[in-house]
């Protein structure tokens, strides 16, 4: 959200990313919903989960 670089306007990379993350199957349990979080809040959530067994594969 805070990028200074030019905006991504080519839709093909976005479609590829969506496709890669749309069907995670059994890995879905590792997803963190960051809707409404600031970048620092998301980073904190990832750090907390990374230090726990929550992301163990």
Secondary structure as the mmCIF struct_conf table of DSSP 4:
data_model
#
loop_
_struct_conf.conf_type_id
_struct_conf.id
_struct_conf.beg_label_comp_id
_struct_conf.beg_label_asym_id
_struct_conf.beg_label_seq_id
_struct_conf.end_label_comp_id
_struct_conf.end_label_asym_id
_struct_conf.end_label_seq_id
BEND BEND1 UNK A 5 UNK A 5
HELX_LH_PP_P HELX_LH_PP_P1 UNK A 6 UNK A 7
HELX_RH_AL_P HELX_RH_AL_P1 UNK A 11 UNK A 22
HELX_RH_3T_P HELX_RH_3T_P1 UNK A 25 UNK A 30
TURN_TY1_P TURN_TY1_P1 UNK A 35 UNK A 36
HELX_RH_AL_P HELX_RH_AL_P2 UNK A 39 UNK A 51
BEND BEND2 UNK A 52 UNK A 53
TURN_TY1_P TURN_TY1_P2 UNK A 54 UNK A 55
#
